């Protein structure tokens, strides 16, 4: 079950009421033949499985649980199941990745017809050097992401333009209100004489006159 089911040893241990850590050690040391694994010495740096090669491959970089960055090549025909992994390579350095992929026999690499990559130049170079006869296809996800980012930039630009127009309209309205508040002259009587005083109105301007004494 450990080898055939997508469950870790802790989950399986809880199901069968056994210690998960102990089950993990027993599987690693006695059941999985890990100690005799030919790729064990370099497993942390690179793993290559030529037997999983196919005509349609994918290459992409992936960050694992602790942030380690790996370049992974998969066989698309396996659809993520057993036999899908062609290579797992530490980091994204072009030279080291090419060096390890060239360990795959050339006849197998020449059979690759199509390889799906992202838009990074490093991935293009790896595909060209290691799978020279394969057609390079840009990953649909990265194309959609780029299109959405461009659309978002346009949306933000138009939004700022709309905000600017709205602010200009508010300023224009305030200026019109200030123009309508023009001074007018009114006459009031004090001690048998008329004095002129200024006041403000938001209506049409009215010009007063001095009354006869």
TATA-V785926 format. One record per helix or strand of 2 or more residues. SS is the DSSP state (a for helix, b for strand). FROM is the first residue (numbers start at 1). TO is the last residue. If there is no record, write none. Layout:
BEGIN
SS_FROM_TO + SS_FROM_TO
END
This chain:
BEGIN
a_9_16 + a_20_31 + a_34_36 + a_40_42 + b_46_48 + a_50_52 + b_56_63 + b_69_75 + a_76_78 + b_85_90 + a_94_101 + a_106_110 + b_114_117 + a_121_130 + b_135_138 + a_140_180 + b_182_190 + b_193_201
END
